[in-house]
Amino acid sequence: MKKTFFILATFLLIVASGFSFYHSSMVDETSFKMNLEYKGMNLVAPIKELKNTTFDELKAHHINSISLIPYAFVDVENASVHYNDKRQWWGERTEGIIASNQLAHEYKMTVMLKPHLWVNHNFYTGNLDFATEAEWKKWEADYEKYILDFAQLAQQEKIELFCFGTELGNSVAKRPEYWSQLIQKIKKIYTGKLTYAANWDDFDKVPFWNELDYIGIDAYFPLSDATTPAVADLNEAWQQHILKMEKLQAKTNKKILFTEFGYRNSDQAAKEPWKENQSGINNLAQANAYESLFQTLTQKKWFAGGFAWKWYADAYHKEPNNSIDYTPQEKPALKTIKKWYQ
């Protein structure tokens, strides 16, 4: 009788321990999901005005932060930067940024202000270069004014996070002293959180991460050539990139923020996510790519979350010629994002 009781008690203890371990694992997974600082979206600037319905939809999908993008245009021949042009969309200009930020705050969302440069179609800003010192100096003076103007705006409007550059790898590599002095000037104006959006292929070469609050990465990592990649295969492909991120994270002790991440609803969505040359509507490929990103990254305590690319404030995504696009709006990928953001 005693032997039977002992066996039964031992069995119940093992079962209870197993349940406790399983339950603990589930809690840990949930806590990672819940503790993401930024469950974000990059908001495509509205052409004329921003409506409450945009934020109603964002809130309904558990999005707690948006990125606002005041574009500037580079004239390479004249080494100049132009912004706040009347021909720009309202949401890209100062007045639109102020109004959009205020509305986001009314909806209890945080905001990242993320200036972008536009050179011309298909020109990658990371390749921006000038032949002479005089040209570099002229461009840098223009860029500094652009950035400090919006740093002042970010301080004035209590914007929580300021990203002072996006994918400018060649400039950062060639002109590190310029960037260090610019960061110090920004800090004299702006007291919020600070980051820079490095491209996925050069984030480990940025020399000034220790001066910032987050390591920012535009996370278009190549993962799979498959037409419709399986989530398990994508999870495995992530590991090489995660090792690289973890090495930098351990060195700097800074959290990593995906300042951009996203996939088009096309065949081979995870092959070269930064490109727009893949054809063939493939909603499952997009959804699987998002699912894998969240499955792998949300398990990392150093991952602060990020901003999916992208969400249209206007109904631009409903036009017939935009059936393949990055936006998850009205696609299965949005259900995936909502599940992981809740």
C-alpha positions as CSV (number, residue, x, y, z in Angstrom):
1,M,0.0,0.0,0.0
2,K,2.8,2.4,1.0
3,K,4.7,1.5,-2.2
4,T,1.5,2.2,-4.3
5,F,1.0,5.5,-2.6
6,F,4.7,6.5,-3.1
7,I,4.5,5.7,-6.9
8,L,1.2,7.7,-7.2
9,A,2.7,10.7,-5.3
10,T,5.8,10.6,-7.4
11,F,3.7,10.5,-10.6
12,L,1.6,13.5,-9.5
13,L,4.7,15.5,-8.6
14,I,6.2,14.9,-12.1
15,V,2.9,15.9,-13.7
16,A,2.7,19.0,-11.6
17,S,6.3,19.9,-12.3
18,G,5.7,19.5,-16.0
19,F,2.6,21.6,-15.9
20,S,4.4,24.2,-13.9
21,F,7.3,24.3,-16.5
22,Y,4.8,24.4,-19.4
23,H,2.8,27.2,-17.7
24,S,5.9,29.1,-16.9
25,S,7.1,28.9,-20.6
26,M,3.7,30.2,-21.8
27,V,3.9,33.1,-19.3
28,D,7.4,33.9,-20.5
29,E,6.3,33.9,-24.1
30,T,3.3,36.1,-23.4
31,S,5.4,38.5,-21.3
32,F,7.9,39.0,-24.1
33,K,5.0,39.8,-26.4
34,M,3.4,42.2,-23.9
35,N,6.7,43.9,-23.0
36,L,7.6,45.0,-26.5
37,E,8.1,48.8,-26.1
38,Y,7.2,49.5,-29.7
39,K,4.4,47.7,-31.4
40,G,4.7,50.1,-34.3
41,M,3.8,51.1,-37.8
42,N,5.5,53.5,-40.2
43,L,2.7,55.8,-41.2
44,V,2.7,56.9,-44.9
45,A,2.0,60.6,-44.7
46,P,-1.5,61.7,-45.7
47,I,-1.8,63.9,-48.8
48,K,-4.1,66.5,-47.2
49,E,-5.3,65.6,-43.7
50,L,-5.1,62.9,-41.1
51,K,-8.4,61.4,-40.0
52,N,-9.4,59.8,-36.7
53,T,-10.4,56.7,-38.6
54,T,-6.8,56.0,-39.3
55,F,-6.0,55.8,-35.6
56,D,-9.2,53.9,-34.8
57,E,-7.9,51.2,-37.2
58,L,-4.4,51.3,-35.8
59,K,-5.7,51.0,-32.2
60,A,-7.9,48.1,-33.2
61,H,-4.8,46.2,-34.2
62,H,-3.0,46.9,-30.9
63,I,-0.5,49.3,-32.5
64,N,0.9,51.5,-29.8
65,S,3.4,53.6,-31.7
66,I,3.8,55.2,-35.1
67,S,6.7,56.6,-37.1
68,L,6.2,59.9,-38.8
69,I,8.4,60.7,-41.8
70,P,9.2,64.3,-42.9
71,Y,10.9,63.6,-46.2
72,A,13.6,65.8,-47.7
73,F,14.9,65.8,-51.2
74,V,18.6,65.7,-52.2
75,D,19.9,67.6,-55.2
76,V,23.1,65.6,-55.8
77,E,24.5,68.0,-58.5
78,N,24.2,71.0,-56.1
79,A,24.9,68.9,-52.9
80,S,21.8,70.4,-51.3
81,V,18.8,69.2,-49.1
82,H,15.3,70.7,-49.5
83,Y,12.3,70.1,-47.3
84,N,9.0,71.6,-46.2
85,D,8.2,72.3,-49.9
86,K,4.6,73.3,-50.6
87,R,4.4,70.6,-53.3
88,Q,5.0,67.9,-50.6
89,W,2.2,66.0,-49.1
90,W,0.7,67.7,-46.0
91,G,1.8,64.9,-43.7
92,E,5.5,65.3,-44.7
93,R,5.6,69.0,-43.8
94,T,6.0,70.5,-40.4
95,E,2.3,71.4,-40.0
96,G,1.3,67.8,-40.8
97,I,3.9,66.3,-38.5
98,I,2.6,68.5,-35.6
99,A,-1.0,67.6,-36.2
100,S,-0.3,63.9,-36.7
101,N,1.8,63.8,-33.5
102,Q,-1.0,65.5,-31.5
103,L,-3.6,63.0,-32.8
104,A,-1.3,60.1,-32.0
105,H,-0.9,61.4,-28.4
106,E,-4.6,61.7,-28.1
107,Y,-4.9,58.0,-28.9
108,K,-2.2,57.3,-26.2
109,M,0.4,56.3,-28.8
110,T,4.1,57.1,-28.7
111,V,5.8,58.6,-31.8
112,M,9.1,58.2,-33.6
113,L,10.1,61.1,-35.8
114,K,12.2,59.6,-38.6
115,P,13.5,62.0,-41.3
116,H,14.1,60.3,-44.7
117,L,16.1,61.5,-47.7
118,W,14.8,61.0,-51.2
119,V,17.3,61.3,-54.1
120,N,15.5,59.9,-57.0
121,H,13.7,56.7,-57.9
122,N,15.8,53.5,-57.3
123,F,18.7,55.5,-55.8
124,Y,19.8,53.9,-52.5
125,T,20.7,56.6,-50.0
126,G,23.5,54.4,-48.5
127,N,25.4,55.1,-51.7
128,L,25.2,58.9,-51.5
129,D,28.6,60.3,-52.2
130,F,30.4,63.5,-53.3
131,A,33.6,64.0,-55.2
132,T,35.0,67.0,-53.3
133,E,35.4,68.1,-49.7
134,A,33.5,71.3,-50.6
135,E,30.5,69.3,-51.8
136,W,30.5,67.2,-48.7
137,K,30.6,70.3,-46.5
138,K,27.7,71.9,-48.3
139,W,25.6,68.8,-48.1
140,E,26.4,68.3,-44.5
141,A,25.5,71.8,-43.6
142,D,22.1,71.4,-45.3
143,Y,21.5,68.1,-43.7
144,E,22.4,69.4,-40.2
145,K,19.9,72.2,-40.6
146,Y,17.2,69.7,-41.7
147,I,17.9,67.4,-38.7
148,L,18.2,70.1,-36.1
149,D,15.0,71.8,-37.2
150,F,13.1,68.6,-36.7
151,A,15.0,67.8,-33.4
152,Q,13.7,71.2,-32.2
153,L,10.2,70.2,-33.3
154,A,10.5,66.8,-31.6
155,Q,11.4,68.6,-28.4
156,Q,8.7,71.2,-28.7
157,E,6.0,68.6,-29.4
158,K,7.2,66.1,-26.8
159,I,7.9,63.4,-29.4
160,E,9.2,60.4,-27.6
161,L,11.8,59.1,-30.1
162,F,13.9,60.8,-32.7
163,C,15.7,58.9,-35.5
164,F,18.2,61.4,-37.0
165,G,19.2,59.4,-40.1
166,T,18.1,56.6,-42.3
167,E,20.3,54.3,-44.3
168,L,23.3,56.6,-44.8
169,G,26.0,54.0,-44.7
170,N,28.6,55.6,-47.0
171,S,28.4,58.9,-45.3
172,V,28.7,57.3,-41.8
173,A,31.7,55.3,-43.0
174,K,33.5,58.2,-44.7
175,R,32.6,61.0,-42.3
176,P,32.3,59.6,-38.8
177,E,33.4,62.9,-37.2
178,Y,30.5,64.7,-38.8
179,W,28.0,62.3,-37.2
180,S,29.5,62.5,-33.8
181,Q,29.3,66.3,-33.7
182,L,25.8,66.2,-35.1
183,I,24.7,63.8,-32.3
184,Q,26.1,66.2,-29.7
185,K,24.2,69.1,-31.2
186,I,21.0,67.1,-31.3
187,K,21.4,66.3,-27.6
188,K,21.6,70.0,-26.7
189,I,18.2,70.5,-28.3
190,Y,16.3,67.2,-27.8
191,T,16.0,65.3,-24.5
192,G,14.0,62.3,-25.7
193,K,15.2,58.9,-26.9
194,L,17.6,58.8,-29.8
195,T,18.4,56.3,-32.5
196,Y,19.7,56.0,-36.1
197,A,18.2,53.6,-38.7
198,A,21.1,51.5,-40.1
199,N,20.6,49.2,-43.0
200,W,20.5,45.5,-42.3
201,D,23.9,44.9,-44.0
202,D,25.9,47.6,-42.2
203,F,24.4,48.0,-38.7
204,D,27.5,46.4,-37.1
205,K,29.8,49.0,-38.7
206,V,28.1,52.1,-37.2
207,P,30.6,53.7,-34.8
208,F,28.3,55.8,-32.6
209,W,25.8,53.3,-31.0
210,N,27.2,53.9,-27.5
211,E,26.0,57.5,-27.8
212,L,22.4,56.5,-28.6
213,D,19.5,54.9,-26.7
214,Y,18.8,52.1,-29.3
215,I,20.5,50.3,-32.0
216,G,18.2,51.0,-34.9
217,I,18.0,48.6,-37.9
218,D,16.0,48.7,-41.1
219,A,15.6,44.9,-40.9
220,Y,15.1,43.7,-44.5
221,F,17.3,40.7,-43.9
222,P,17.4,38.1,-46.8
223,L,16.0,34.8,-45.5
224,S,14.7,32.5,-48.2
225,D,14.5,32.0,-52.0
226,A,11.3,30.0,-51.7
227,T,8.2,31.2,-53.5
228,T,6.2,30.6,-50.3
229,P,8.7,30.1,-47.5
230,A,7.7,27.9,-44.5
231,V,7.8,29.5,-41.1
232,A,10.1,26.8,-39.7
233,D,12.6,27.4,-42.5
234,L,12.5,31.2,-42.0
235,N,13.1,30.7,-38.3
236,E,16.2,28.7,-39.0
237,A,17.4,31.4,-41.5
238,W,17.0,34.1,-38.9
239,Q,19.6,32.5,-36.7
240,Q,22.7,33.8,-38.5
241,H,21.4,37.4,-38.4
242,I,20.4,37.0,-34.7
243,L,24.0,35.9,-33.8
244,K,25.3,39.0,-35.5
245,M,22.8,41.2,-33.6
246,E,23.6,39.5,-30.3
247,K,27.3,40.1,-30.7
248,L,26.7,43.8,-31.2
249,Q,24.1,44.0,-28.4
250,A,26.5,42.3,-25.9
251,K,29.2,44.8,-26.9
252,T,27.1,47.9,-26.5
253,N,24.4,46.8,-23.9
254,K,21.8,48.6,-26.0
255,K,18.4,47.3,-27.0
256,I,17.8,46.7,-30.7
257,L,14.9,48.4,-32.4
258,F,13.7,47.5,-35.9
259,T,13.2,51.1,-37.2
260,E,11.7,49.4,-40.3
261,F,10.7,45.8,-41.0
262,G,8.3,44.4,-43.6
263,Y,7.5,42.2,-46.6
264,R,5.5,42.6,-49.7
265,N,2.6,40.2,-50.4
266,S,4.5,38.7,-53.4
267,D,6.3,35.5,-54.3
268,Q,9.7,35.2,-52.7
269,A,8.7,37.8,-50.2
270,A,11.6,37.0,-47.9
271,K,14.3,36.7,-50.6
272,E,15.3,40.3,-50.8
273,P,12.7,42.2,-48.8
274,W,14.1,45.6,-49.7
275,K,13.4,45.1,-53.4
276,E,10.1,45.7,-55.2
277,N,10.8,43.5,-58.3
278,Q,9.1,40.3,-57.2
279,S,5.7,39.6,-58.9
280,G,2.8,37.3,-58.3
281,I,0.4,38.0,-55.4
282,N,1.3,35.8,-52.5
283,N,-0.4,36.8,-49.2
284,L,0.7,33.6,-47.5
285,A,4.4,34.4,-48.1
286,Q,4.0,37.8,-46.5
287,A,2.1,36.4,-43.5
288,N,4.6,33.6,-43.0
289,A,7.5,36.1,-43.1
290,Y,5.9,38.2,-40.4
291,E,5.0,35.2,-38.3
292,S,8.6,34.0,-38.3
293,L,10.0,37.4,-37.4
294,F,7.8,37.6,-34.4
295,Q,8.4,34.0,-33.4
296,T,12.1,34.5,-33.3
297,L,12.6,38.1,-32.2
298,T,10.0,38.3,-29.4
299,Q,12.0,35.7,-27.5
300,K,14.9,38.0,-27.2
301,K,14.9,40.3,-24.2
302,W,17.1,42.8,-26.1
303,F,14.5,43.3,-28.8
304,A,12.5,46.5,-28.2
305,G,10.1,45.9,-31.0
306,G,9.8,48.0,-34.1
307,F,7.8,49.7,-36.9
308,A,6.3,47.7,-39.7
309,W,6.6,49.2,-43.2
310,K,4.0,50.5,-43.9
311,W,0.5,51.8,-43.2
312,Y,-1.4,54.2,-45.5
313,A,-3.3,57.0,-43.9
314,D,-5.1,57.5,-47.2
315,A,-6.9,54.7,-49.2
316,Y,-4.0,54.5,-51.6
317,H,-3.6,50.7,-50.9
318,K,-7.1,50.1,-52.4
319,E,-6.1,51.2,-55.9
320,P,-5.9,48.4,-58.4
321,N,-2.3,49.0,-59.3
322,N,-1.2,48.6,-55.6
323,S,-2.3,44.9,-55.2
324,I,1.3,44.0,-54.4
325,D,2.7,46.3,-51.7
326,Y,4.4,46.3,-48.3
327,T,1.3,47.4,-46.4
328,P,-0.5,44.6,-44.5
329,Q,-3.8,46.4,-44.6
330,E,-6.7,44.2,-45.6
331,K,-4.3,41.2,-45.9
332,P,-3.8,38.0,-43.8
333,A,-0.5,39.5,-42.5
334,L,-2.5,42.1,-40.5
335,K,-4.1,39.3,-38.5
336,T,-0.6,38.0,-37.7
337,I,0.6,41.4,-36.6
338,K,-2.5,41.9,-34.5
339,K,-2.0,38.6,-32.8
340,W,1.6,39.4,-31.8
341,Y,0.9,43.0,-30.8
342,Q,-2.0,42.2,-28.5
